[in-house]
Amino acid sequence: MRRFHYFCVASILVVSGLGGAFAKEASAARLANDAVEDLEMAMKNEVREEQVSGLIGLIGWKGEIGYFESHGQRDLDKEEPMSKDSLLRIYSMTKPIVAVTAMALWEEGKFKLDDPIHKYLPEWKTVRVREGQKQVAAKRPVTPRHLMTHSAGLTYDRSELAMGPGASLEDFSKSMAKRPLVFHPGERYTYGYSIDILGRYLEAIEGKTLDLIMGERVFDKLQMSDTEFWVKNPEDRSRVALVYSRKNAGGLRKVMGRDEVMRRPARMMGGQGLMSTAGDYAKFCEMLLRKGELNGQRILKEGTVDLMFKNHLKDIGKSYGLGGRVNEQGRYEWGGAAGTRFWVDCGKGHYAVFMIQNWGAKPKTWDIFKKYAEAALEEK
């Protein structure tokens, strides 16, 4: 029997696959064999045709892991395989975890979603908005809800921001607050540094750095031991997957190595900074699927997860929850700049984690994975 055809029929298989994270009861359910076989062939083909250097795919359904495979290599020059425990840069898949961390503090009454953030970050007290060639006072203050939904008026323009090697997250926030917003808070959606500022907001509330807050609120409770803003153990260096881009003439070239992720960063960027594994991120997804609880550890209340999955931008014609895109039918999803993606679908009871390390123009590997993964779930 090929393991990738089936949901694990004994909980010990799931426990060993994800470090004892979940799946307490056995299940005889299985994915659709034909769709999984098509998925396997397609993923191998993506590696063979050098669309990606390597990849990891994971599909979970109602507490069981139905598919967890890796293909290709994490280091092409050294011919090191892309193993299931490879460490990858997840970039913007950091954002949903920061949002969950924030909502854990929100549950304790540390802040309200529509509080002005200048209550803890005084640099945001006087905010300006660019209107044409002039700057005007913002109609309303920036709030945590604005930050978690990218409706604060912040962009990814790096000009005049404190992002040097010695700049702290506090320095970054103060430099951002000096720049005019591109629209009045709450009136539009623009993707940008919003959740990086949210991370600084959490630091100001708790009086400690973001990595420590996230460790206490999420990582430690979910046993996400491989998720951090830098790789602390030198022995884990070889597990780091290199980042590649596709050449115009075909093939791949290395664009990011390992040195930069082995050092503690000057600031913990909550919108883009984490390293993680597919198995660790699956624990986070399973927790959301179970409405805030995993293995007896409650991260959020059920109602708080529902609030995160709610569309907070309906009034401006967008579908975005707190920290991720939503469809108002129980689905929550997002991705990262290097090609990592995930979804959690509480309505249908499943999730998926997909990881590659690709910079620049993206291959169609994610679209292919998503097509066959959803077919395997729907046709089972």
C-alpha positions as CSV (number, residue, x, y, z in Angstrom):
1,M,0.0,0.0,0.0
2,R,1.4,3.4,-1.0
3,R,1.1,5.7,2.1
4,F,0.2,8.8,0.2
5,H,-3.1,7.2,-1.0
6,Y,-4.6,7.1,2.5
7,F,-5.5,9.0,5.6
8,C,-3.4,7.4,8.3
9,V,-5.4,4.5,9.7
10,A,-3.6,4.6,13.0
11,S,-3.0,7.7,15.1
12,I,0.7,6.7,15.7
13,L,1.4,7.4,12.0
14,V,0.1,10.9,12.2
15,V,1.8,11.5,15.5
16,S,5.2,10.4,14.1
17,G,4.6,12.5,11.0
18,L,4.0,15.7,12.8
19,G,5.7,15.4,16.1
20,G,2.8,14.3,18.2
21,A,0.7,17.3,17.3
22,F,-2.8,15.9,16.9
23,A,-5.0,13.2,15.4
24,K,-6.0,11.2,18.5
25,E,-8.4,8.9,16.8
26,A,-7.8,6.5,13.9
27,S,-9.7,6.9,10.7
28,A,-10.2,4.7,7.7
29,A,-11.1,7.5,5.4
30,R,-8.9,8.1,2.4
31,L,-8.3,10.6,-0.4
32,A,-9.4,9.9,-3.9
33,N,-6.6,7.6,-5.3
34,D,-6.7,8.8,-8.9
35,A,-6.4,12.5,-7.9
36,V,-3.5,11.7,-5.5
37,E,-1.7,9.8,-8.2
38,D,-2.2,12.7,-10.6
39,L,-0.9,15.0,-7.9
40,E,2.2,12.9,-7.3
41,M,3.0,12.7,-11.0
42,A,2.4,16.5,-11.5
43,M,4.6,17.5,-8.6
44,K,7.4,15.2,-9.8
45,N,7.1,16.7,-13.2
46,E,7.4,20.3,-11.8
47,V,10.7,19.3,-10.3
48,R,11.9,17.4,-13.4
49,E,11.1,20.4,-15.6
50,E,13.0,22.7,-13.2
51,Q,10.0,24.8,-12.5
52,V,11.0,24.5,-8.8
53,S,14.0,23.2,-7.0
54,G,11.9,21.2,-4.6
55,L,8.5,21.2,-2.9
56,I,6.5,20.0,0.0
57,G,2.8,19.3,0.0
58,L,0.5,18.4,2.9
59,I,-3.3,17.8,3.1
60,G,-5.2,17.5,6.3
61,W,-8.8,16.4,6.8
62,K,-10.7,16.3,10.1
63,G,-7.7,15.6,12.3
64,E,-5.9,13.2,9.9
65,I,-3.0,13.7,7.5
66,G,-4.0,12.4,4.1
67,Y,-1.0,13.5,2.1
68,F,2.5,14.6,3.2
69,E,5.2,14.3,0.5
70,S,8.3,16.1,-0.5
71,H,10.1,16.2,-3.9
72,G,13.2,17.6,-5.4
73,Q,16.1,19.3,-3.5
74,R,16.6,22.1,-1.0
75,D,20.1,22.7,-2.2
76,L,20.8,21.9,-5.9
77,D,24.6,22.3,-5.8
78,K,25.0,19.9,-2.9
79,E,22.1,17.6,-4.0
80,E,20.5,17.8,-0.6
81,P,16.9,16.5,-0.8
82,M,13.9,18.6,0.1
83,S,12.9,16.6,3.1
84,K,9.6,17.0,5.1
85,D,11.5,18.7,7.9
86,S,13.2,21.2,5.7
87,L,13.2,24.8,7.0
88,L,11.8,27.4,4.6
89,R,11.2,31.1,4.5
90,I,7.4,31.6,4.8
91,Y,7.4,35.4,4.4
92,S,3.8,36.6,4.5
93,M,2.5,33.4,6.0
94,T,3.9,35.0,9.1
95,K,0.9,37.4,9.1
96,P,-1.9,35.0,10.1
97,I,0.2,33.8,13.0
98,V,0.8,37.3,14.2
99,A,-2.9,38.0,13.8
100,V,-3.7,34.9,16.0
101,T,-1.2,36.2,18.6
102,A,-2.9,39.6,18.6
103,M,-6.3,38.1,19.0
104,A,-5.0,36.0,22.0
105,L,-4.2,39.4,23.7
106,W,-7.5,40.9,22.5
107,E,-9.3,38.1,24.3
108,E,-7.6,39.2,27.5
109,G,-8.8,42.7,27.1
110,K,-5.4,44.1,26.3
111,F,-6.8,46.2,23.5
112,K,-10.0,46.6,21.4
113,L,-10.1,46.2,17.6
114,D,-11.1,49.8,17.0
115,D,-8.7,51.4,19.6
116,P,-6.3,54.0,18.2
117,I,-2.9,52.4,18.1
118,H,-1.4,55.6,19.3
119,K,-2.6,54.6,22.8
120,Y,0.6,52.4,22.8
121,L,2.5,53.9,19.9
122,P,2.5,57.7,20.4
123,E,4.2,58.2,17.0
124,W,0.9,57.4,15.4
125,K,-1.0,60.2,17.2
126,T,-0.8,62.7,14.4
127,V,-1.2,60.9,11.0
128,R,-1.3,62.6,7.6
129,V,-2.8,61.4,4.4
130,R,-1.7,62.2,0.9
131,E,-4.4,63.7,-1.3
132,G,-3.0,64.6,-4.7
133,Q,-0.2,67.0,-4.2
134,K,-1.1,67.9,-0.6
135,Q,-1.2,66.3,2.8
136,V,-4.2,66.4,5.1
137,A,-5.0,65.2,8.6
138,A,-6.4,61.6,8.7
139,K,-10.1,61.5,9.2
140,R,-9.7,58.8,11.8
141,P,-6.9,57.1,13.7
142,V,-5.3,53.9,12.6
143,T,-6.6,50.9,14.6
144,P,-5.6,47.2,15.1
145,R,-8.5,46.2,12.8
146,H,-7.1,48.4,10.1
147,L,-3.7,46.8,10.5
148,M,-5.0,43.3,10.4
149,T,-7.1,43.9,7.3
150,H,-4.6,46.1,5.3
151,S,-6.9,49.0,5.4
152,A,-4.7,51.4,7.3
153,G,-3.2,53.1,4.2
154,L,0.2,51.6,4.4
155,T,2.1,50.2,1.4
156,Y,5.3,48.3,0.7
157,D,7.2,51.4,-0.3
158,R,10.5,51.2,1.5
159,S,11.6,54.8,1.0
160,E,12.7,56.7,4.1
161,L,12.0,53.8,6.4
162,A,14.4,52.7,9.2
163,M,15.3,49.2,7.8
164,G,19.1,49.2,8.3
165,P,20.9,46.4,10.1
166,G,20.8,48.3,13.4
167,A,17.2,49.6,13.2
168,S,14.7,48.2,15.7
169,L,11.0,47.5,15.2
170,E,10.4,50.7,17.2
171,D,12.6,52.6,14.9
172,F,10.8,51.1,11.9
173,S,7.4,52.1,13.3
174,K,8.5,55.7,14.0
175,S,9.8,56.1,10.5
176,M,6.6,54.7,9.0
177,A,4.5,57.1,11.1
178,K,6.3,60.1,9.6
179,R,5.2,59.2,6.1
180,P,1.7,60.1,4.8
181,L,-0.8,57.3,4.4
182,V,-2.0,56.7,0.8
183,F,-5.7,56.8,1.9
184,H,-7.7,57.5,5.0
185,P,-7.8,54.5,7.3
186,G,-10.7,52.1,6.7
187,E,-11.6,53.4,3.2
188,R,-9.6,51.1,1.0
189,Y,-7.4,48.0,0.9
190,T,-3.7,48.1,0.1
191,Y,-1.3,45.4,0.9
192,G,1.7,46.6,2.8
193,Y,3.6,46.8,6.1
194,S,0.4,46.9,8.3
195,I,1.1,43.7,10.2
196,D,4.7,44.6,10.8
197,I,3.3,47.7,12.6
198,L,0.8,45.4,14.4
199,G,3.8,43.4,15.7
200,R,5.3,46.6,17.1
201,Y,2.0,47.4,18.7
202,L,2.0,44.0,20.4
203,E,5.6,44.6,21.6
204,A,4.5,47.9,23.2
205,I,1.5,46.3,24.9
206,E,3.5,43.4,26.4
207,G,6.9,45.1,26.9
208,K,8.8,42.3,25.2
209,T,9.9,41.5,21.7
210,L,7.5,39.9,19.2
211,D,9.3,36.6,19.0
212,L,8.9,36.1,22.7
213,I,5.2,37.0,22.6
214,M,4.5,34.6,19.7
215,G,6.5,31.9,21.5
216,E,4.4,32.2,24.6
217,R,1.0,32.6,22.8
218,V,1.4,30.2,19.9
219,F,4.6,28.3,19.3
220,D,5.2,26.8,22.7
221,K,1.5,25.7,23.1
222,L,1.4,24.1,19.6
223,Q,4.9,22.6,19.8
224,M,5.9,24.5,16.8
225,S,9.6,24.0,17.7
226,D,10.9,24.7,14.1
227,T,9.1,28.1,13.7
228,E,11.2,31.2,14.5
229,F,12.5,34.4,13.1
230,W,15.9,32.9,12.7
231,V,17.5,29.5,12.9
232,K,19.1,29.3,16.4
233,N,20.7,25.9,16.3
234,P,23.8,25.7,14.0
235,E,23.1,22.0,13.6
236,D,19.9,22.9,11.7
237,R,21.8,24.9,9.1
238,S,21.7,22.1,6.5
239,R,17.9,21.8,6.8
240,V,17.4,25.4,5.4
241,A,16.1,25.3,1.9
242,L,17.8,27.7,-0.5
243,V,15.7,30.2,-2.6
244,Y,15.9,30.0,-6.4
245,S,14.6,32.0,-9.3
246,R,13.9,30.8,-12.8
247,K,16.3,31.8,-15.6
248,N,14.8,33.3,-18.8
249,A,16.5,30.6,-20.8
250,G,15.3,27.9,-18.4
251,G,16.7,26.3,-15.3
252,L,17.2,27.8,-11.8
253,R,19.7,30.0,-10.2
254,K,20.3,30.5,-6.4
255,V,19.3,33.9,-5.1
256,M,19.3,33.3,-1.3
257,G,21.5,31.1,0.8
258,R,21.6,30.2,4.5
259,D,23.9,32.7,6.2
260,E,21.2,35.5,6.6
261,V,18.7,33.2,8.5
262,M,21.3,32.0,11.0
263,R,21.6,35.4,12.7
264,R,19.1,37.0,15.1
265,P,17.5,39.9,13.1
266,A,17.5,43.4,14.4
267,R,13.7,43.5,14.4
268,M,11.1,40.8,14.2
269,M,9.0,41.7,11.1
270,G,5.6,40.3,11.8
271,G,4.5,40.6,8.2
272,Q,7.3,38.6,6.7
273,G,10.0,37.2,9.0
274,L,9.4,33.6,10.0
275,M,11.1,30.4,9.1
276,S,9.0,27.2,9.4
277,T,8.4,23.7,8.3
278,A,5.3,22.2,6.6
279,G,4.7,20.1,9.7
280,D,4.8,23.0,12.0
281,Y,2.5,25.1,9.9
282,A,0.1,22.1,9.7
283,K,-0.2,22.3,13.5
284,F,-1.2,26.0,13.1
285,C,-3.8,25.1,10.4
286,E,-5.2,22.2,12.5
287,M,-5.6,24.5,15.4
288,L,-7.6,26.9,13.3
289,L,-9.7,24.1,11.8
290,R,-10.5,23.0,15.4
291,K,-11.6,26.5,16.2
292,G,-8.7,27.5,18.3
293,E,-7.7,24.3,20.2
294,L,-5.2,21.5,19.6
295,N,-4.1,18.7,21.9
296,G,-5.7,20.2,24.9
297,Q,-4.1,23.6,24.3
298,R,-6.6,26.4,23.6
299,I,-5.0,29.3,21.7
300,L,-8.2,31.1,20.9
301,K,-11.9,30.8,21.7
302,E,-14.2,29.4,19.0
303,G,-15.9,32.8,18.6
304,T,-12.5,34.5,18.1
305,V,-11.6,32.2,15.2
306,D,-15.0,32.9,13.7
307,L,-14.3,36.6,14.0
308,M,-11.0,36.1,12.2
309,F,-12.7,34.2,9.4
310,K,-15.4,37.0,9.0
311,N,-15.1,39.4,6.1
312,H,-14.2,42.7,7.8
313,L,-14.0,44.7,4.5
314,K,-17.4,44.0,3.0
315,D,-18.3,47.7,3.1
316,I,-15.4,48.4,0.6
317,G,-16.1,45.4,-1.6
318,K,-13.2,43.2,-0.5
319,S,-13.1,39.8,1.2
320,Y,-10.5,39.9,3.9
321,G,-10.6,38.7,7.5
322,L,-8.1,39.3,10.3
323,G,-4.7,38.4,8.8
324,G,-5.9,36.4,5.8
325,R,-8.3,36.3,2.8
326,V,-11.7,34.8,3.6
327,N,-14.7,33.6,1.5
328,E,-17.4,33.9,4.2
329,Q,-18.0,30.2,3.9
330,G,-15.4,29.1,6.4
331,R,-12.3,29.4,4.3
332,Y,-9.2,31.3,5.3
333,E,-6.0,31.5,3.3
334,W,-2.8,33.3,2.4
335,G,0.7,32.8,1.0
336,G,4.3,34.0,1.1
337,A,6.6,35.8,-1.3
338,A,8.7,32.7,-1.9
339,G,5.7,30.7,-3.1
340,T,4.5,29.1,0.2
341,R,0.7,28.8,0.4
342,F,-2.0,27.4,2.8
343,W,-5.7,27.3,3.3
344,V,-8.0,26.3,6.1
345,D,-11.6,25.4,5.2
346,C,-13.7,25.1,8.3
347,G,-16.8,24.7,6.2
348,K,-15.5,21.6,4.5
349,G,-13.2,20.4,7.3
350,H,-9.8,20.4,5.6
351,Y,-6.6,22.3,5.0
352,A,-3.5,22.2,2.9
353,V,0.1,23.5,3.2
354,F,2.3,24.0,0.2
355,M,5.9,25.0,0.3
356,I,8.5,26.0,-2.4
357,Q,11.3,28.5,-2.3
358,N,11.0,30.5,-5.5
359,W,11.8,34.2,-6.0
360,G,10.4,36.4,-8.8
361,A,8.0,35.1,-11.4
362,K,6.1,32.2,-9.9
363,P,5.6,28.8,-11.7
364,K,2.2,27.3,-11.9
365,T,3.1,24.6,-9.3
366,W,0.8,26.0,-6.7
367,D,-2.2,26.1,-9.1
368,I,-1.5,22.5,-10.1
369,F,-1.2,21.3,-6.5
370,K,-4.4,23.1,-5.5
371,K,-6.3,21.6,-8.4
372,Y,-5.4,18.0,-7.6
373,A,-5.6,18.5,-3.8
374,E,-9.1,19.8,-4.0
375,A,-10.1,17.0,-6.4
376,A,-8.7,14.4,-4.0
377,L,-10.7,15.9,-1.1
378,E,-13.9,16.3,-3.1
379,E,-13.9,13.0,-4.9
380,K,-12.9,10.7,-1.9
